[in-house]
């Protein structure tokens, strides 16, 4: 009998052990990417990733995943959501605009929020309103203003996670593309049908970003800002930088519509903070080309030392990235860098980092363009810290270099102070997109105007380094690549800016073009006064070699009630940034592992590098527009109130004075004291009444005073009732 129970318990323990092995666990990783910028500043990108297994298997009790976010996802059935708090504007001309990091984390100023829900279409607006209130309380922001439909747009094609992948530009001529798709219409993919009508977008360009938003964001991390990379986040350093963007991204596959789609499952939470910091507060004098780049380190940038990793993180690393244009300059300077064309070894998986062979080398043993020893110190720069591995970007047009610094679990006695010291002046150009965008107002006055959006070509020397992936048929690739490029535009304007979409003009190199000659499809939602904003989504096909493309739309300015104006109405009203997309321009970056320091072990899978490997369309945000509107004279209500109160005070004061006076007692006291001198009114009445033989005028004068006060009161009452 005892043996039977023992065998049963043994079998049960074995089953539980097998089940525990099959059950997935939560994962958390922290990573920091540092990149020197051409203008002497430093890009610091913090990336914290939470991966939660499917709820149906793992349950509702978590160890690392923040409970507040999980409750939001389950209560409001969020399929995908992105929230960003941004201060400053990303400089596409100086800091680049093609790499995946820029595409994902270059956000417009203020607050931007968009979400997709797994709820019926008729419940989307109510779910959105509840979500904005919850996020407003969670992050101490004014997101509750996005509850009203006056501030919310319903994009039809823009905000889809696979937007860049699904929208491929067919390699056909413009006439054939117009025949394939009806004018003004576009065929939706199967995944887009599920999400049509369930996407909501809102922006608050005037929202200020401060530590009240950063503190609750840090509380979502397992170690908060007490350990790991988050301990570097010094508040003064963050908010005195040139640019910083706080981002929260959620993707959930637990709901029926997306359960089991591809290899994705569970819930993904990404917390990112992108900073552009000036290493030196005082600019270095001299010519830019002859000026030495400022040296920097973690302690000089953030004023703190990194003493260890968050013990709850599965992986923790710091990456130092040298982009392809800088590597090309270093190659020209001769520090041993040689450009290679790399081939993948047969039988290696493409999902993870793998070894590469140099196809241009005569011998197989020549497998790398540079070594860690050369990179550690050379005649041009010196890297401080102890790197653990080296990776190379696998692009035929240019090779970027990525140096990895693994953070030990216990390193409180040996701080990791990664830095870069320049020895000689070095200049290079960033990798820019095909066009740079700017937006401004045309016209004057408070009645009408126009919005002009200008695209200027970036025919820069580094155009061959963009590493764009063109997935088109080979027979017409040259035609499409050289002649045409697809541009999408998403623009939201408040209801008091009444756009006239029929006035849309497109000029290419100052030459006007017919509408359907350049517009492939267009969808507009006119604004309704005090109900909904105006939304414009369109796709244009323009010549790739065009220098300037101008899009102009006229508008009328509405009139707001006095209670609809903000406290500083004379400053103007902010229009949210427009979003430009280039679906045919693909942004991705693959880094392949080349070498590892002996004893450091295999390089762990990086959530940040996996994110950079995803193919997405290049996107560019324009600046926020400041539109002046006709404002009333806010001093008039004060003047009216002051005058009314003065008249009422005089009226009631005189009336109460007359009603409370004792005329008989005053006459008795006056007779005892002697006759007082008559007043001017009494003398005037005595003259008038003397002609009729009336001698006593005191009582008549007092009665006339009462009549005069009553007349004034009646007149004032009549004026107030009719106004």
Helices and strands as residue ranges (DSSP letters): H 2-22, E 27-36, E 41-52, H 55-58, H 67-76, E 78-87, H 92-95, H 100-105, E 110-117, G 121-123, H 124-139, G 143-147, E 152-153, H 163-166, H 174-180, H 190-195, E 199-204, H 211-218, G 229-232, H 235-239, E 243-252, G 256-258, E 267-278, E 296-297, H 298-302, E 315-322, H 324-333, E 342-344, E 356-358, H 372-376, E 381-384, E 389-393, E 401-406, E 419-422, E 435-442, E 448-457, G 461-465, G 474-476, H 477-483, E 484-493, E 497-508, E 511-513, H 515-518, E 519-525, E 534-543, E 548-557, G 562-564, G 569-571, E 573-575, E 579-587, E 591-596, H 607-612, E 616-621, E 625-627, H 636-660, H 663-673, H 680-690, H 698-722
